[in-house]
Amino acid sequence: MIKIIYGSKGTGKTKQIIDMANAALEKTSGYIVFLADTNRYVREIKYAIRFLNTKETEISGEESLIGFIKGLISANYDIKEIYIDGAARMLGAEISDMGSFMARLDAIAKAYGTEFILTVSCDREVLPEFIANYIS
């Protein structure tokens, strides 16, 4: 399953995704991973959550991010939730160009039973349909 946290820049998406990840520790039976492209929030993430800075691992583009995610899950099948703050920035893509990434992420979620929670800097009215479909 994929969940989307959306809104324009400065609306508190990062705080919301951090709060969700920290709260998930109470209910999730497996491991939680938090991906960001900065270390700025590392102290706000509870220590039991695996925090990874994608810039430090030189992830850029869809292929490397998808490969990285598959590698994480392959190395640890107990990863139940992966939080991604700023996927478009990590991909170096516009939100409108993320269709392939979202389809591949959805396939991974279904294949491994992993839940993905992403932030997207975009207002609801202009979200592409392939992203809007994941908003409940």
FITIDO-371732 format. One record per residue: x, y, z of N, C-alpha, C in turn. Coordinates in steps of 0.2 Angstrom, whole numbers, plus 2048, in hexadecimal, padded with zeros to 3 digits. Layout:
XYZXYZXYZ ...
***
This chain:
8047FA800800800800804806800 80280B7FD8068127FC8018177FF 80481B804800821806804827804 80082D803803833801801838805 80683C80780584280B807848806 80284C805803851800802858803 80485D7FF8038648018098687FE 80886F7FE80D8737FB813874800 8188767FD81E87780281D87B808 81F87980E81E87C81481787B817 81487681580E87481980E86F81E 81486D820815868825815861823 81685F81D81685881B81C85481E 82285781F827853822826852829 82385782D82185683481C850834 81785083081284B83081584482F 81A84382A81C83D82882183A82E 82483F83182983D83782483B83D 81F83E83E81A83C843817835842 81583483B81282E83981782883A 81D829838823824839824823841 82482884582682784C82082384F 81A82584D81482285081381A84E 81681984881581284581980D849 81E80F84D82280B85181D807856 81880A85881380785D80F80285A 80E8028538097FD85080C7F884B 8127FA8498157F68438197F0846 8187EA84381B7E48468227E3843 8237E783E82A7E683B82E7EC83B 8337ED8378387F38378357F8833 8377FE83483580583183B80882E 83B80A82884180E82583E815823 84281A82484182182284682381E 84482581784982881284882F812 84D83381284D83A81185383C80D 85384280A85984480685D84980A 85D84981186084D81586184A81C 86584C82086684A82786284F82C 85F85382985C85982D857856833 85485183184E84E836850848839 85784683985984083C85783F844 85884584785784584E84F845850 84B84684B84484684D84183F84C 84583A84884383484784582F84D 84082B850842827855848822853 84C82085885281C857850815854 84A81385584980C85384780C84B 84681284884581284184B81383D 84C80F838852810834852816830 85681B83185682182D85C821828 85A82282285F82281D85F829818 86482C81786583281386782F80C 86383180786482E80186A8327FD 86B83880087183B7FD8778387FF 87883680587E83280787F82C803 87A82980187A8227FD87A8247F5 87A82A7F387B82C7EC8758297E8 86F8297EB8698277E786782D7E3 86682C7DD8638317D886082D7D3 85A82F7D285682C7CC8528267CE 84D8257CA84881F7CB84C8187CC 8508177C88538107C885780F7CF 85B8147D185F8137D785A8137DD 8558177DD8518177E384D8117E3 84A80E7DE8468087DE84B8027E0 8518027DD8567FD7DF8587FD7E6 8598037E985A8047F08558017F4 84E8037F28498007F68487F97F6 8497F67F08497EF7EF84E7EB7F3 8547EE7F385A7EC7F78587EC7FE 8557F18018547F280884F7EC80A 84A7EB8068457E68078487DF807 84C7DE80284F7D78018547D6806 8577DA80985B7D980F8587D8815 8527DB81684E7DA81C8467DA81A 8447D481A83D7D38188387D581D 83B7D78238367D98298357E1828 8377E48238367EB82282E7EC820 82B7EF8248237F08238217F6820 8257FC82282380282082980681E 82980A81882E80E81682B815815 82E81A81882C821818831824813 82E82880E83382C809831833809 83583780C83483E80C837842806 8338448028368477FC8388437F6 83483E7F48368397EF83783D7E8 8348427E78358457E083C8487E0 83E84B7E684584E7E684A8487E6 8498437E984E83D7E884E83A7E1 84883B7DE8488387D784B83D7D2 84B8447D484D8497D084884A7CA 8428497CC83C8497C783784E7C9 8338507C582D8547C682884F7C8 8238517CC81E84C7CF81A8497C9 81984D7C481584A7BE8198457BB 81F8447BC82383F7B98248397BD 8218387C28228337C781D82D7C6 81A82C7C08158277BF8188207BF 81E81F7BC8228197BC8248177C3 82781C7C682981A7CD8238187D2 81E81B7D181881A7D58168137D4 8158117CD81380A7CB8188057CE 81E8067CD8238017D08238017D7 8228067DB8218067E281B8027E4 8168037E18107FF7E28117F87E1 8147F67DC8167EF7DB81A7EC7E1 81F7F07E38237EE7E981F7ED7EF 81B7F27F08167F27F68127EB7F6 80F7EA7F080B7E47F080F7DD7F0 8157DD7ED8197D77ED81C7D57F4 81E7DA7F88217D97FE81D7DB804 8177DE8038137E08098157E680D 8197EA80981C7F080D8187F680B 8177FA81081380081081880680E 81680A80A81A81080881681680A 81981B80D81682180E81B82780B 81882B80781C830804819837804 81E83C80581C84380481C8457FD 8178497FB81784C7F48168537F5 81A8587F381985F7F38158617ED 80E8617EE80A8637E98038637EC 7FF8687EA7F88697EC7F38647E9 7EE8627ED7EA85D7EB7E785E7E4 7E58647E27E28667DB7E68647D5 7ED8647D67F28637D17F685C7D1 7F48587D67F78527D77F584D7D1 7FA84A7CE7F98467C87F58407CB 7F083D7C67EC8387C87EF8327CB 7F58307C87F882A7CB7FB82B7D2 7FB8317D47FD8327DB7F68337DF 7F28377DD7EB8387E07E88327E2 7E982C7DE7E68267DF7E88237E6 7ED8257E97F08227EF7EE8267F5 7EA82B7F47E78307F97E082D7FC 7E082C8027DA8298057D582E808 
***
